[in-house]
Amino acid sequence: MYKPLSLILLFSILTSYGFGQIDTNNCIKYYQLGIKDHAKRNYDLARKEFDTSIMVNPNYAMAYYYRALDKLYLKDYFGSIDDNSVVIKLKPDYSSAYDNRGYTKSLTGDLQGAIADYDKSIALNPKVVKAYINRGGANLQLKHYSDALTDFNSALMTSPDNGDVYFDIGATKNAMEDYKGAIIAFDNAIRIKPTFEKAYLLRATAKGLSNDANGALEDLNKCIALNPNDHLAYFNRAAYKYDSNDKTGACADFAKASELGNKQAAEMLKEKCR
């Protein structure tokens, strides 16, 4: 019996993925397989299963949505953007697709395009915290500090105990040279997440720039206790030790930072620790 070439090609593609004979009237099975493997972080296998689901039903929006996520995790950013664009075409009111596409655009350097997508996501669903956080991050990268703070504070209205948002506020205030405000924000981040290593690191910066060298050293000690492989913490602590005439301690920290791959520490080691 004659088989159209298109069906022969479809069967060939599907069997190449190891699925064998498939029911072309049912894409749900392959979608569900993809969801299971996505949850297991088997992103490449999940992507192939969503490929199959989409071949069976090219208008199945959620298969594109999860395939976009798999492509994002596999660092196929432009492929992820394309899949989210299909989701948006099929489901124009699906806010999460705009948010995910915006985040992926930010990874390609298209921050303005990312913000436009976050704007749309927030317009469709003003209570989604992630979209405010992501838009705030894009604004921070663009040095639109006031807009970034507005976004982060909007996120706090819905998620008041979010330590990551307080961290973002602290990072923004550091960039604005509002070190007192930054310290308060990092205090809140650490109150919520006592082992938040990066918050200690950036709070140390704010304290140091506020002429609180002892406080900065305490935070850097805590940072290193939490993560003994943080080369920046060793480098920054070395600088404070050197300024306080603890050359032995400074050189030991420069050596450790250099060992961990900090090139500037290697230079300081040669310059200051002969």
N, C-alpha and C positions, 0 to 999 in steps of 0.2 A: 504493500500500500504506500502511496506517495506521501511523504512528510514534507511540509514546507521547510525551506532552509532555515528560517528564523527559529523554528522549534528545535531543529537539530542542533543549532548553535547554542540555544538556551540549555538544552540537555547536556551538551558538552561542557559548558561553563560550570553547571551545577555539579556534575560528577567529578570535575577537577577539584572541587572543594571537599570531596569525600562523602557527599550526601547520597549519592546513587539516585535511584528513581524517586521523584518528588511528586507531591500532589499540587499541581499548579493552581488549584482552586483554594488553597489554604496557605496563607503567608504567616498566620499566627504562630504556627509551630516553630518556624525558624526565628521569628521575632522573640518568642519565649526562650528559645535556646540562647539567643544573643543576650537577652536580659540576664540569664543565669551566668553566662561567662563574663559579662560586663561586671556583675557583682563580685565575681571571683578575681577581677582584674586581669582576666585573660583577654586583653583588648584586641589583639590581632585576630584571634579566633572569633570573638564577638562581632568584629567588623565584617568578617566573611559571612557570618550567619545573617547579619542585617543586609548584606549585599543580596543574599538569596531571597530574603523576605521582600526586598524592594524589586527584585526581578519578577517575582510572582505578582506583586501589586505595586506598581510605580507611584501610586498615590497614597501610600501608607505613611503618614506624616511622622508617627512616632518612631518608625524604623530609621528614618533619616535623622531624627533628633538624637537617638542614642548612637547612631553611627557617627554623627558629628562629635559627640563626646569621646568616642573611641579614637577618632582621628586626632582630636585635641591631645589626648594622653599619649598618642603615638607621635606627636609633634608634626602631624600633617596639617598645619594651620590653615592653609588655603583650601584644602579639601574639606576641613571642618566648617569654614566660612560658607563654602558652596552648599553643604548639606543644610546648614541652618537657614540659608536663603530659601531653599526648597521648602523647609518647614514653614517659614513665614509666608511663602506664596500659598501653601495649602491651608495654613491656619493663621491668618493675619492678626488675630487677637491673642496669640500665644506669647505671653510676656517673657517666659523663660528662654525662648529661642532668641529673642532680641538681646537679652542679657548675656547668653552664652556666645552669641556672635560678636557682641561688643568686647567681651573679655578676650576672645581669640584675636580680634582685630588689634587689640592693645599689644598682644604678643608679637605682632608683625610690625609694630611701630605706628600703626594708623590710629593715633589717639583721638583725633577729631571724629573719625568714623566710629570709634568705640563710644565716645560720648553721645553721639547721635543715637546709637542703638540703646544705650542706657536711658536716655531721655524717653524713648518710646516705651521701653520696658516699664519705667516708673509711671508713665502716663496711663498705661494699661492696668498696672497693679501697684498703687502707691505704697503698699504695705510690705513689699519685698525688700528685706534688709540688704541682701547681697548686691542688688543693683545700686543702691546708694553707696555701699562700700567700694564697689568696683568703679563707679563714676568718680568717687572721691580720690581713689588711687590714680586714675587718669588725670584728674585735675592737679593732683600733687606732682605728677611727672611733668606736667606742662607749666608748673610753677604758678598755677592759679590757686593760691593758698586760701583765699577767702572762700572760694567756691568749694574747695576740698573740705574745709571745716564745716561749711553748711551741710554738705553731704554726710560727713561723719556724724555730726550732731543729729541729723535726721535719722540715721541708723540707730543711734542711741535711744531715740524716742520709742522705737519699737523693740529694741534689744538692749535694755539699760545695763545689763551685766555682761556685756561682751568685751572681754579684755583686749581682743584684737583691735576693736574700734578705738579704745582708749590709746592703744599703742600707735595707731595711725594718727590720732590727734596729736600725740606727743611728737611724732616724727615731723608733722606739719608745723607745729609750733617751734621746734628746733630750727627748721628751715627758715621760719619767720624771725628767728633770733629772740623769740619770746621764751627764754629759758625757764623762767619761773612757771609759766603756764605749762611748758613741756614737762617739768618735774611733777607737777600735780597730775597730769595725764598719765605719766608712767607709774606714779604711785598707785593710781586706780587700776592700771593694767596688772601690776604686781599683786595688788590686794586680791584681785579676782583669780589670777594665775600665778601663784607664788614661785613657780619654777620657770617663769617666762624669761629665758636667758637674754633674748634680744632687747627686752625692756630694760634690764639691768645695764646692758651695754650702752644703749642710747641715753639712759638716765645719767650714766657716768659722764657722757659727753656734755649733757646739759649742766650738770653740777660743776664740771671742770671749767666750763665757760662762764659760770656764775662765781668763780673764784673759791669753790669748795673742793679743793684738791683731796682732802681727807675723805669726803663723801664719795668722790669719784673713785678713789682707790678701793673703798669698801664695796662699791658696786662691781668694780672689775674683779675683785677677789671672788665675789659671789658668782659672777658670770663664769669665771674659770672653774669654780667648783662644780657648776652645773654642766659645763662643757669644756673639758680639759684640752680640746682640740681647736678652740676658737683663737685663731692667729691674731685677729684684730684686738681681742681683749689683752693678749700678751703684749702686743705692740703698744697699745695705749697705756697699759700699766708701766711698761718700760719707760715711756716718756715722762710720766709723773715721777717715777723713782729717780730718773736722771735729774729732773729739775729740783728734786729734794736732796740732791747730793748722795743718793744711794747708787753709786756707780756699779757696784758689784751686783745688786739686785736688778738694776736696769739692764746690764749686759746679759745676765741670765735670761731675762725675759725677751730681749732682742734675739738671743740665740734660739730660744724655743719658738718664737714667732717665725724666724727664718727657717727652722727645721720643718715647720708646718706649711711652708711655701710662701711666706710674706716677703716679697722681693725688697720692699722698702726697709724691712727689718734687717735684711742681709747687708744692705748698704750702710745702715746705721751701725751695725756691728763692726764693720770695717773702719768706719769713721770715728766712732766714739769709744771703742773697746779694744784698742791696740795695746 
